[in-house]
Amino acid sequence: MVEFTLFCPYYRDEMWELSPLNARNNINKIGNYGRTEVFQGKDPDMQRVMDALVRKIVAELREFDNVMFEICNEPYVYNLVPSAWERHIASVIAEAEADLPPHQRHLITQNIANGAKKVVDPDPRVSVFNFHYARLTEPVALNWDLNRPIGCNETGFDGQADSTYRVQGWDFLLSGGALYNNLDYSFTVGHEDGSFVNPPTQPGGGSAQLRYQLRILRDFMDSLDFVRMRPAPELLRRKSRAAGTVRILAESGKQYAIYIHQAEMRKQQRGSRYHLDPGPRKATLELDLPPGEFRLEWWDTKTGRQLAQESFRHKGGPRAISSPRYAEDIAAKIWVP
């Protein structure tokens, strides 16, 4: 999937000095305002140019079914982008694709906040609501009632360990999130293949190994009919102390996905961050399952290997399952074969 971000606020003056939307940088001499006023609709001529750009991009990409259009990156920073302007751009995208059958129109995504926030008065044209740095899973719980996909479409600044971003991805998706990606600092000029080795001063991570591990997460989700599943924390009756944090997705009586990790959130100078306990352990969970024949499979989140499998017949009610020995995190799925 490619999420094409159409606009971004100008955080600093040096960004505005380089922008073609600045009247000093275009031959049209439009955009005669400061960087904080770019998306306020004060210059009708400039707004017409922005709208034309959106229509051109949408037209050029209409044949690609793997593209989503995000209206604006971090519009909430310094309150530089009003919601009315975002709604206007969403309408331009929608009108540009009005001639397409509904199933061929591209998803429109909206970046709501850093962390978590309740979406109020959601735009009906927006399909996906995105959050940045959703290190906890509140945005999913807060907005589950919208019945629309919730994404964590930017994370980073949590150090360089692959395990941090692997756990964030698993934790978000197994809590009911629909989208996860991270800032990958291993892609740089001269290392377009993602092979750059981050120096100790780099604020984020990224590596070929992390991308391999995130592929395992993708494969795990693809092994499920996940669109029929919902967060089901109430199915966890009891857990051993070694179990740490447990996430459960379920389609009752048919399929269950379980993720266990040993990360905890700790307050830092720059917000809360994951800290992983790397010690080896085994976890026991007691789950509330209906009667039936089931298959249980444990996955290694680092290698993708199936660590253990078993079939069992259950009479209904609490059922104890025990993990193989693992470090940091482990995943399991239970399904009716």
Helices and strands as residue ranges (DSSP letters): E 2-7, H 13-17, G 23-25, G 35-37, H 44-60, E 67-72, G 77-79, H 83-96, G 102-104, E 107-114, E 128-132, H 138-143, G 144-146, E 150-154, H 162-173, E 179-180, H 208-222, G 226-228, E 230-231, G 233-235, E 236-239, G 241-243, E 245-251, E 255-261, E 263-268, E 271-276, E 280-281, E 284-289, E 292-299, E 306-314, E 317-322, E 326-327, E 329-335
